[in-house]
Amino acid sequence: MSITNPQVIDIWAIPVWEPDNVVLYISDHLEWGGETEQGEHLQLLQDKLNTYVAFIESGEIYTKIPNALGKHPIIRINGLYELPEQGEFFLDRVAQTLKEVGIGFEFVLDANEEIRNM
């Protein structure tokens, strides 16, 4: 399970330290590379995010994760590589859009375990 399989929810959790949230994780192990690779990477992220948003907005989240009812959904990307400028811009826009529909969004750089609230 990873960013390369856009139709799958990688992993979800209701962390004990965040009991009011249900966190849907995206595992992003890909390097960003040059401009062409960055565009492809962003497309993979967009496709994966669309699956996650549809999972939440359709209510499927509550049939697959009954304990999610009444919890705040958060999409958290666990990235292995630091975001390039183009990636930061894209994820900032994603965060703004998701906030408007009541979905939290974070990017976590696994290498440093640094959470970046978007």
OpenMM code with the backbone's topology and positions (N, CA, C; nanometers):
from openmm import Vec3, app, unit

residues = "MET SER ILE THR ASN PRO GLN VAL ILE ASP ILE TRP ALA ILE PRO VAL TRP GLU PRO ASP ASN VAL VAL LEU TYR ILE SER ASP HIS LEU GLU TRP GLY GLY GLU THR GLU GLN GLY GLU HIS LEU GLN LEU LEU GLN ASP LYS LEU ASN THR TYR VAL ALA PHE ILE GLU SER GLY GLU ILE TYR THR LYS ILE PRO ASN ALA LEU GLY LYS HIS PRO ILE ILE ARG ILE ASN GLY LEU TYR GLU LEU PRO GLU GLN GLY GLU PHE PHE LEU ASP ARG VAL ALA GLN THR LEU LYS GLU VAL GLY ILE GLY PHE GLU PHE VAL LEU ASP ALA ASN GLU GLU ILE ARG ASN MET".split()
positions = [
    Vec3(0.0836, -0.1179, 0.0000),
    Vec3(0.0000, 0.0000, 0.0000),
    Vec3(0.0878, 0.1237, 0.0000),
    Vec3(0.0589, 0.2126, -0.0912),
    Vec3(0.1352, 0.3370, -0.0977),
    Vec3(0.0683, 0.4320, -0.1949),
    Vec3(0.1344, 0.5410, -0.2161),
    Vec3(0.0863, 0.6434, -0.3080),
    Vec3(0.0661, 0.5882, -0.4494),
    Vec3(0.1377, 0.4824, -0.4833),
    Vec3(0.1287, 0.4269, -0.6182),
    Vec3(0.0030, 0.3437, -0.6403),
    Vec3(-0.0744, 0.3185, -0.5359),
    Vec3(-0.2010, 0.2471, -0.5490),
    Vec3(-0.3123, 0.3422, -0.5085),
    Vec3(-0.3625, 0.4217, -0.6050),
    Vec3(-0.4530, 0.5314, -0.5709),
    Vec3(-0.5918, 0.4894, -0.5223),
    Vec3(-0.6320, 0.3672, -0.5437),
    Vec3(-0.7674, 0.3258, -0.5078),
    Vec3(-0.7783, 0.2622, -0.3697),
    Vec3(-0.6688, 0.2648, -0.2923),
    Vec3(-0.6660, 0.1967, -0.1630),
    Vec3(-0.6392, 0.2970, -0.0517),
    Vec3(-0.7142, 0.2836, 0.0597),
    Vec3(-0.6830, 0.3588, 0.1806),
    Vec3(-0.5685, 0.2829, 0.2470),
    Vec3(-0.4522, 0.3472, 0.2579),
    Vec3(-0.3319, 0.2781, 0.3058),
    Vec3(-0.3502, 0.2245, 0.4477),
    Vec3(-0.3844, 0.3116, 0.5393),
    Vec3(-0.4022, 0.2713, 0.6789),
    Vec3(-0.4846, 0.3786, 0.7489),
    Vec3(-0.5557, 0.3394, 0.8497),
    Vec3(-0.6315, 0.4346, 0.9300),
    Vec3(-0.6127, 0.4003, 1.0765),
    Vec3(-0.6372, 0.5001, 1.1613),
    Vec3(-0.6244, 0.4785, 1.3052),
    Vec3(-0.7061, 0.5820, 1.3804),
    Vec3(-0.7462, 0.5442, 1.5009),
    Vec3(-0.8009, 0.6387, 1.5973),
    Vec3(-0.6989, 0.6384, 1.7114),
    Vec3(-0.5986, 0.7265, 1.7010),
    Vec3(-0.4896, 0.7243, 1.7991),
    Vec3(-0.5391, 0.7555, 1.9402),
    Vec3(-0.4839, 0.6867, 2.0399),
    Vec3(-0.5243, 0.7107, 2.1784),
    Vec3(-0.4918, 0.8541, 2.2209),
    Vec3(-0.3905, 0.9156, 2.1612),
    Vec3(-0.3545, 1.0530, 2.1938),
    Vec3(-0.4370, 1.1546, 2.1133),
    Vec3(-0.5207, 1.1043, 2.0210),
    Vec3(-0.6108, 1.1887, 1.9430),
    Vec3(-0.7484, 1.1214, 1.9374),
    Vec3(-0.8133, 1.0969, 2.0497),
    Vec3(-0.9352, 1.0162, 2.0502),
    Vec3(-1.0542, 1.0789, 1.9780),
    Vec3(-1.0470, 1.2083, 1.9493),
    Vec3(-1.1567, 1.2740, 1.8779),
    Vec3(-1.1369, 1.2720, 1.7271),
    Vec3(-1.0273, 1.2117, 1.6819),
    Vec3(-0.9937, 1.2104, 1.5399),
    Vec3(-0.9871, 1.0683, 1.4849),
    Vec3(-1.0183, 1.0564, 1.3573),
    Vec3(-0.9858, 0.9349, 1.2830),
    Vec3(-0.8855, 0.9796, 1.1769),
    Vec3(-0.7688, 0.9181, 1.1781),
    Vec3(-0.6596, 0.9598, 1.0901),
    Vec3(-0.6447, 0.8577, 0.9776),
    Vec3(-0.6509, 0.9087, 0.8553),
    Vec3(-0.6309, 0.8263, 0.7356),
    Vec3(-0.4930, 0.8602, 0.6811),
    Vec3(-0.4066, 0.7612, 0.6760),
    Vec3(-0.2670, 0.7831, 0.6381),
    Vec3(-0.2433, 0.7516, 0.4902),
    Vec3(-0.1609, 0.8346, 0.4285),
    Vec3(-0.1098, 0.8090, 0.2941),
    Vec3(0.0404, 0.7895, 0.3080),
    Vec3(0.0898, 0.6802, 0.2574),
    Vec3(0.2323, 0.6512, 0.2631),
    Vec3(0.2972, 0.6944, 0.1317),
    Vec3(0.3843, 0.7946, 0.1412),
    Vec3(0.4509, 0.8492, 0.0223),
    Vec3(0.6018, 0.8269, 0.0339),
    Vec3(0.6495, 0.7250, -0.0348),
    Vec3(0.7905, 0.6863, -0.0290),
    Vec3(0.8701, 0.7359, -0.1497),
    Vec3(0.8059, 0.8067, -0.2411),
    Vec3(0.8713, 0.8450, -0.3664),
    Vec3(0.9564, 0.9709, -0.3530),
    Vec3(1.0675, 0.9725, -0.4243),
    Vec3(1.1500, 1.0926, -0.4335),
    Vec3(1.0801, 1.1920, -0.5257),
    Vec3(1.1150, 1.3189, -0.5118),
    Vec3(1.0503, 1.4215, -0.5932),
    Vec3(1.1193, 1.4431, -0.7270),
    Vec3(1.2489, 1.4291, -0.7342),
    Vec3(1.3202, 1.4407, -0.8615),
    Vec3(1.3083, 1.5775, -0.9252),
    Vec3(1.3206, 1.5774, -1.0593),
    Vec3(1.3136, 1.7014, -1.1364),
    Vec3(1.1705, 1.7451, -1.1606),
    Vec3(1.1545, 1.8458, -1.2435),
    Vec3(1.0237, 1.9058, -1.2683),
    Vec3(0.9232, 1.8053, -1.3244),
    Vec3(0.9659, 1.7212, -1.4182),
    Vec3(0.8762, 1.6221, -1.4766),
    Vec3(0.8317, 1.5211, -1.3714),
    Vec3(0.9277, 1.4720, -1.2932),
    Vec3(0.8954, 1.3753, -1.1884),
    Vec3(0.8055, 1.4375, -1.0826),
    Vec3(0.8274, 1.5659, -1.0531),
    Vec3(0.7435, 1.6339, -0.9554),
    Vec3(0.5985, 1.6399, -1.0023),
    Vec3(0.5804, 1.6670, -1.1298),
    Vec3(0.4445, 1.6699, -1.1850),
    Vec3(0.3766, 1.5347, -1.1746),
    Vec3(0.4508, 1.4289, -1.2045),
    Vec3(0.3959, 1.2929, -1.1935),
    Vec3(0.3646, 1.2589, -1.0483),
    Vec3(0.4538, 1.2988, -0.9587),
    Vec3(0.4358, 1.2746, -0.8164),
    Vec3(0.3102, 1.3463, -0.7662),
    Vec3(0.2946, 1.4716, -0.8064),
    Vec3(0.1769, 1.5484, -0.7663),
    Vec3(0.0487, 1.4854, -0.8195),
    Vec3(0.0529, 1.4318, -0.9395),
    Vec3(-0.0654, 1.3658, -0.9956),
    Vec3(-0.1012, 1.2416, -0.9135),
    Vec3(0.0008, 1.1653, -0.8738),
    Vec3(-0.0239, 1.0487, -0.7887),
    Vec3(-0.0861, 1.0908, -0.6555),
    Vec3(-0.0335, 1.1981, -0.5972),
    Vec3(-0.0895, 1.2483, -0.4720),
    Vec3(-0.2338, 1.2936, -0.4895),
    Vec3(-0.2600, 1.3647, -0.5971),
    Vec3(-0.3957, 1.4126, -0.6225),
    Vec3(-0.4928, 1.2961, -0.6379),
    Vec3(-0.4532, 1.1943, -0.7121),
    Vec3(-0.5392, 1.0775, -0.7311),
    Vec3(-0.5668, 1.0082, -0.5977),
    Vec3(-0.4627, 0.9943, -0.5165),
    Vec3(-0.4768, 0.9288, -0.3866),
    Vec3(-0.5657, 1.0127, -0.2948),
    Vec3(-0.5425, 1.1429, -0.2911),
    Vec3(-0.6244, 1.2314, -0.2081),
    Vec3(-0.7705, 1.2284, -0.2503),
    Vec3(-0.7957, 1.2233, -0.3798),
    Vec3(-0.9341, 1.2153, -0.4282),
    Vec3(-1.0032, 1.0900, -0.3761),
    Vec3(-0.9311, 0.9792, -0.3708),
    Vec3(-0.9870, 0.8549, -0.3162),
    Vec3(-1.0209, 0.8722, -0.1695),
    Vec3(-0.9316, 0.9342, -0.0943),
    Vec3(-0.9538, 0.9538, 0.0489),
    Vec3(-1.0726, 1.0465, 0.0740),
    Vec3(-1.0802, 1.1549, -0.0010),
    Vec3(-1.1905, 1.2495, 0.0161),
    Vec3(-1.3233, 1.1824, -0.0189),
    Vec3(-1.3260, 1.1061, -0.1261),
    Vec3(-1.4482, 1.0344, -0.1639),
    Vec3(-1.4873, 0.9339, -0.0562),
    Vec3(-1.3909, 0.8677, 0.0037),
    Vec3(-1.4133, 0.7720, 0.1121),
    Vec3(-1.4817, 0.8409, 0.2302),
    Vec3(-1.4374, 0.9617, 0.2606),
    Vec3(-1.4956, 1.0377, 0.3720),
    Vec3(-1.6322, 1.0940, 0.3338),
    Vec3(-1.6379, 1.1659, 0.2217),
    Vec3(-1.7610, 1.2365, 0.1843),
    Vec3(-1.8763, 1.1433, 0.1488),
    Vec3(-1.8453, 1.0250, 0.0996),
    Vec3(-1.9516, 0.9302, 0.0644),
    Vec3(-2.0118, 0.8619, 0.1868),
    Vec3(-1.9430, 0.8725, 0.2996),
    Vec3(-1.9874, 0.8038, 0.4208),
    Vec3(-1.9343, 0.6621, 0.4315),
    Vec3(-1.8611, 0.6184, 0.3299),
    Vec3(-1.8034, 0.4843, 0.3339),
    Vec3(-1.7129, 0.4678, 0.4560),
    Vec3(-1.6530, 0.5768, 0.5005),
    Vec3(-1.5674, 0.5728, 0.6186),
    Vec3(-1.6407, 0.5110, 0.7371),
    Vec3(-1.7713, 0.5378, 0.7484),
    Vec3(-1.8476, 0.4904, 0.8640),
    Vec3(-1.8903, 0.3449, 0.8513),
    Vec3(-1.8970, 0.2944, 0.7281),
    Vec3(-1.9267, 0.1517, 0.7124),
    Vec3(-1.7996, 0.0685, 0.7299),
    Vec3(-1.6873, 0.1223, 0.6856),
    Vec3(-1.5599, 0.0505, 0.6979),
    Vec3(-1.4967, 0.0689, 0.8360),
    Vec3(-1.5224, 0.1852, 0.8973),
    Vec3(-1.4654, 0.2177, 1.0284),
    Vec3(-1.5794, 0.2681, 1.1175),
    Vec3(-1.6617, 0.1792, 1.1700),
    Vec3(-1.7770, 0.2232, 1.2493),
    Vec3(-1.7407, 0.3151, 1.3664),
    Vec3(-1.6244, 0.2964, 1.4261),
    Vec3(-1.5822, 0.3819, 1.5378),
    Vec3(-1.5482, 0.5241, 1.4944),
    Vec3(-1.5477, 0.5511, 1.3642),
    Vec3(-1.5165, 0.6850, 1.3145),
    Vec3(-1.6344, 0.7809, 1.3301),
    Vec3(-1.7516, 0.7257, 1.3532),
    Vec3(-1.8712, 0.8091, 1.3661),
    Vec3(-1.8523, 0.9103, 1.4793),
    Vec3(-1.8722, 1.0374, 1.4460),
    Vec3(-1.8568, 1.1443, 1.5442),
    Vec3(-1.7144, 1.1941, 1.5616),
    Vec3(-1.6213, 1.1383, 1.4876),
    Vec3(-1.4808, 1.1791, 1.4982),
    Vec3(-1.4442, 1.2711, 1.3807),
    Vec3(-1.3455, 1.3543, 1.4025),
    Vec3(-1.2978, 1.4470, 1.2998),
    Vec3(-1.1994, 1.3751, 1.2076),
    Vec3(-1.2281, 1.3709, 1.0769),
    Vec3(-1.1345, 1.3043, 0.9857),
    Vec3(-1.0126, 1.3916, 0.9544),
    Vec3(-0.8976, 1.3273, 0.9559),
    Vec3(-0.7723, 1.3939, 0.9195),
    Vec3(-0.7013, 1.3048, 0.8179),
    Vec3(-0.6564, 1.3644, 0.7097),
    Vec3(-0.5724, 1.2940, 0.6133),
    Vec3(-0.4287, 1.3344, 0.6447),
    Vec3(-0.3451, 1.2354, 0.6693),
    Vec3(-0.2057, 1.2614, 0.7054),
    Vec3(-0.1142, 1.1898, 0.6063),
    Vec3(-0.0350, 1.2678, 0.5341),
    Vec3(0.0624, 1.2101, 0.4418),
    Vec3(0.1931, 1.1891, 0.5166),
    Vec3(0.2413, 1.0667, 0.5159),
    Vec3(0.3732, 1.0365, 0.5698),
    Vec3(0.4693, 1.0331, 0.4524),
    Vec3(0.5457, 1.1406, 0.4368),
    Vec3(0.6388, 1.1519, 0.3259),
    Vec3(0.7799, 1.1163, 0.3684),
    Vec3(0.8501, 1.0488, 0.2819),
    Vec3(0.9877, 1.0112, 0.3106),
    Vec3(1.0865, 1.1213, 0.2718),
    Vec3(1.0457, 1.2076, 0.1777),
    Vec3(1.1346, 1.3123, 0.1280),
    Vec3(1.0726, 1.4505, 0.1464),
    Vec3(1.1583, 1.5459, 0.1722),
    Vec3(1.1149, 1.6838, 0.1912),
    Vec3(1.0421, 1.7352, 0.0674),
    Vec3(0.9413, 1.8168, 0.0905),
    Vec3(0.8624, 1.8715, -0.0195),
    Vec3(0.9401, 1.9770, -0.0973),
    Vec3(0.9338, 1.9721, -0.2292),
    Vec3(0.9881, 2.0825, -0.3091),
    Vec3(0.8866, 2.1975, -0.3053),
    Vec3(0.9244, 2.3107, -0.3571),
    Vec3(0.8370, 2.4281, -0.3566),
    Vec3(0.7020, 2.3979, -0.4223),
    Vec3(0.7047, 2.3298, -0.5349),
    Vec3(0.5815, 2.2964, -0.6062),
    Vec3(0.4919, 2.2060, -0.5200),
    Vec3(0.5519, 2.1139, -0.4468),
    Vec3(0.4766, 2.0253, -0.3584),
    Vec3(0.4152, 2.1010, -0.2419),
    Vec3(0.4900, 2.1945, -0.1843),
    Vec3(0.4372, 2.2759, -0.0746),
    Vec3(0.3183, 2.3590, -0.1210),
    Vec3(0.3302, 2.4190, -0.2376),
    Vec3(0.2216, 2.4994, -0.2918),
    Vec3(0.0964, 2.4133, -0.3116),
    Vec3(0.1142, 2.2975, -0.3700),
    Vec3(0.0017, 2.2067, -0.3950),
    Vec3(-0.0644, 2.1649, -0.2637),
    Vec3(0.0154, 2.1221, -0.1671),
    Vec3(-0.0414, 2.0737, -0.0415),
    Vec3(-0.1042, 2.1862, 0.0404),
    Vec3(-0.0531, 2.3078, 0.0302),
    Vec3(-0.1177, 2.4217, 0.0958),
    Vec3(-0.2581, 2.4436, 0.0392),
    Vec3(-0.2701, 2.4333, -0.0918),
    Vec3(-0.4020, 2.4493, -0.1558),
    Vec3(-0.4958, 2.3359, -0.1178),
    Vec3(-0.4416, 2.2138, -0.1111),
    Vec3(-0.5214, 2.0983, -0.0679),
    Vec3(-0.5729, 2.1231, 0.0733),
    Vec3(-0.4844, 2.1684, 0.1619),
    Vec3(-0.5221, 2.1925, 0.3011),
    Vec3(-0.6341, 2.2946, 0.3113),
    Vec3(-0.6257, 2.4017, 0.2338),
    Vec3(-0.7299, 2.5051, 0.2354),
    Vec3(-0.8634, 2.4476, 0.1889),
    Vec3(-0.8599, 2.3709, 0.0829),
    Vec3(-0.9819, 2.3118, 0.0277),
    Vec3(-1.0437, 2.2130, 0.1267),
    Vec3(-0.9611, 2.1280, 0.1862),
    Vec3(-1.0132, 2.0292, 0.2804),
    Vec3(-1.0674, 2.0946, 0.4071),
    Vec3(-1.0029, 2.1997, 0.4514),
    Vec3(-1.0499, 2.2709, 0.5702),
    Vec3(-1.1924, 2.3223, 0.5482),
    Vec3(-1.2196, 2.3678, 0.4275),
    Vec3(-1.3524, 2.4208, 0.3950),
    Vec3(-1.4619, 2.3158, 0.4050),
    Vec3(-1.4249, 2.1885, 0.3893),
    Vec3(-1.5246, 2.0809, 0.3984),
    Vec3(-1.5107, 2.0006, 0.5283),
    Vec3(-1.4317, 2.0525, 0.6227),
    Vec3(-1.4233, 1.9916, 0.7536),
    Vec3(-1.3304, 1.8720, 0.7659),
    Vec3(-1.2326, 1.8631, 0.6774),
    Vec3(-1.1355, 1.7544, 0.6821),
    Vec3(-0.9990, 1.8133, 0.7161),
    Vec3(-0.9347, 1.7587, 0.8201),
    Vec3(-0.8010, 1.8036, 0.8563),
    Vec3(-0.6982, 1.7471, 0.7603),
    Vec3(-0.5828, 1.8119, 0.7546),
    Vec3(-0.4780, 1.7683, 0.6625),
    Vec3(-0.3413, 1.7993, 0.7213),
    Vec3(-0.2508, 1.7025, 0.7146),
    Vec3(-0.1148, 1.7198, 0.7636),
    Vec3(-0.0166, 1.6476, 0.6727),
    Vec3(0.1034, 1.6997, 0.6688),
    Vec3(0.2146, 1.6324, 0.6027),
    Vec3(0.3186, 1.6030, 0.7095),
    Vec3(0.3625, 1.4789, 0.7191),
    Vec3(0.4637, 1.4386, 0.8160),
    Vec3(0.5854, 1.3908, 0.7397),
    Vec3(0.6985, 1.4549, 0.7652),
    Vec3(0.8237, 1.4122, 0.7036),
    Vec3(0.8806, 1.3015, 0.7901),
    Vec3(0.8698, 1.1782, 0.7426),
    Vec3(0.9104, 1.0620, 0.8215),
    Vec3(1.0565, 1.0662, 0.8629),
    Vec3(1.1410, 1.1196, 0.7773),
    Vec3(1.2839, 1.1203, 0.8070),
    Vec3(1.3124, 1.1911, 0.9393),
    Vec3(1.2372, 1.2961, 0.9678),
    Vec3(1.2578, 1.3734, 1.0906),
    Vec3(1.1393, 1.3643, 1.1862),
    Vec3(1.0367, 1.2890, 1.1471),
    Vec3(0.9131, 1.2811, 1.2236),
    Vec3(0.8613, 1.4206, 1.2559),
    Vec3(0.8718, 1.5093, 1.1592),
    Vec3(0.8280, 1.6463, 1.1758),
    Vec3(0.6885, 1.6607, 1.1166),
    Vec3(0.5918, 1.6982, 1.2001),
    Vec3(0.4552, 1.7171, 1.1530),
    Vec3(0.4396, 1.8599, 1.1056),
    Vec3(0.3893, 1.8734, 0.9863),
    Vec3(0.3618, 2.0043, 0.9320),
    Vec3(0.2117, 2.0157, 0.9159),
    Vec3(0.1482, 2.0884, 1.0074),
    Vec3(0.0057, 2.1115, 0.9953),
    Vec3(-0.0159, 2.2069, 0.8803),
    Vec3(-0.1003, 2.1657, 0.7894),
    Vec3(-0.1210, 2.2445, 0.6691),
    Vec3(-0.2355, 2.3429, 0.6887),
] * unit.nanometer
topology = app.Topology()
chain = topology.addChain("A")
for resn in residues:
    res = topology.addResidue(resn, chain)
    for name in ("N", "CA", "C"):
        topology.addAtom(name, app.Element.getBySymbol(name[0]), res)
